[in-house]
């Protein structure tokens, strides 16, 4: 029963039960589509069949179209892998069949799964069923008739909300809007669906084709106003993604010219979008995120994760309190240690504030907040560390302090306890130099704010045991993070790859490019904020702490400047004191501070960065390239040195840790869209003009000379500066 197939059983009542079988979520592989066509055609021909019930195997209707097919198409460029579903199956075979069908939904009805259900003449569901059309998250639009059927069943405003935001709803809400006709228990699902189907066949219930309904669309003028407002919103929230406007185009076609015309438009647009760089990037990230859970010599050697019941967090600052918040939200007991009672109370208060923020957003109930707070306990010494399973050190980036703490916790904690550090830059061998427990030392690098940001960078040394890595990966998943395992070096994978990001921006500013223009170019590219505003938010203390570390580790390829010291000297500390590159006032958006230009000019004079002492003239594309190509260059070094298991780990880390645009596929994937030869040529040119910061590494040079992609398994696509 569990193989990929479609089954049909005809009962004595004349109802054919057609079941989609492709565990675990009954994905709509082309084999399933072919099976549905075959079974529906057979049911229509059989004289003993009066009506049809469509359902899914194992308590799930269908999670949607098989995304592996998209990946195959992206590799081959061959659209023949896509079966004709919307017209041939949903419209011609299902909706226009002489026998009615009812969808019996439980578990998931997402994407193509929901579209099949909407092709039926009624929908019966269990209460917990999840309904939605999330196709836009993969760079495409609903392609099985969804852009036409959903507005006709739930109305235009709700349909656009569900599609444009990829927002799923539960069956009860679906019933309220007309998507679901009846809600029943799982025990009664098939029984009620059978009766419903027979009653439609006998004309005791209405025989309704979703595609031909118009009563919920409203007048043409009303629909046009709704679509106009949606286009305006999409332009603001998804300016670089074509699928949102394309979705609205298909909806509009159906509103103006009828559902069938809309389906034809949808099918055409769907196939165009499948081959877009946006879809390629989003599908790549989808699979990259899932691949992070496979780590050679860790997850494939038969180990089982140990229970981590109690964790100690050392340091109650922004990072420590955020880490503690994430842990208690997953029902893990936490001891928060600080050096004095004032710092401790401040840390505990920050944890409470973090939780209150989640309650205010509606993502946490008051009851769960109270339970979470009961799991955290403060401490001023190591006396209670004798019973903890893991310690996470989260103090400032000072080597001597971290070494002292690790020597202390090695003595205070039990022999099985994992000794983790949240350092963002310092080599772990240096952190643990004064211990004798190298196999237990691991990096647990969270990103700020730690209870919100989804990435957990797990750093292993040559001596870290596989068991410790597996345990931390398990903790990461439990606290709803995506764990990415990386090797040990200064800055590890993420911060090392992206240290040229901030430095490249500063170099451009020292070459005379307006810093606020730089930030705008970067945000127009798709990052939420630019490098200068990011530095304001992170705080100048971090920049000052890591400056010498990077300069020492990567001698000859950093851009060294006294800009941050000059900012601090002038009374600026970024957002923390309301004044940095931008001015921060409570309740208002950050405002550019033109007066900071004088400080940049002074720093530029001291650095002697401008060729001939004159500002350079560059286009926006050149600004973008001068910031991100050095990042790509460092990513090449990270890959060449084996710091990451695979390039896709660096892609997912850049998306989840540095907010690199998901729809561009991550830093390495994007670089291969641009082309290694183009990136190499530009870096070589800038090296001659502006110095060693831009010097291309050997790995990039080797790939570029042969015009090969940076990742051997990726294809080289056309220019990706557009869409």
Secondary structure, DSSP 4 states (H G I P E B T S, - for coil): --SSEEEEEE-TTSEEEEEEE-TTTT-B-HHHHHHHHHHHHHHHH-TT--EEEEEEGGG--B--B-HHHHHHHHHH--GGGS---IIIIIIIIIIT-SS-EEEEE-SEEETHHHHHHHHSSEEEE-TT-EEE--GGGGTS---SSHHHHHHHHH-HHHHHHHHHTT--EEHHHHHHHTS-SEE--TTTHHHHHHHHHHHHHTTSS----GGG--TTT--HHHHHHHHHHHHHHHHHH-TT-HHHHHHHHHHHHHHHH-HHHHHHHHHHHHHHHHTSHHHHHHHHHHHHHHHTT--TTTTTS---PPP--EEEEE--SHHHHHHHHHHHHTT-EEEEE-SSHHHHHHHHHHHHHHHHHHHHHTSS-HHHHHHHHTTEEEESSSGGGGG-SEEEE---S-HHHHHHHHHHHHHHS-TT-EEEE--SSS-HHHHTTT-S-GGGEEEEEE-SSTTT--EEEEEE-SS--HHHHHHHHHHHHHTT-EEEEEE-STTTTHHHHHHHHHHHHHHHHHTT--HHHHHHHHHHHT-SS-HHHHHHHH-HHHHHHHHHHHHHHTTTSS----HHHHHHHTT--BGGGTBSSEE--TTS--EE-TTHHHHHHHHHHHHT-SGGG------HHHHHHHHHHHHHHHHHHHHHTT-BSSHHHHHHHHHHHH---GGGT-HHHHHHHH-HHHHHHHHHHHHHHH-GGGPPPHHHHHHHHTT--SSTTSPP-S--S--
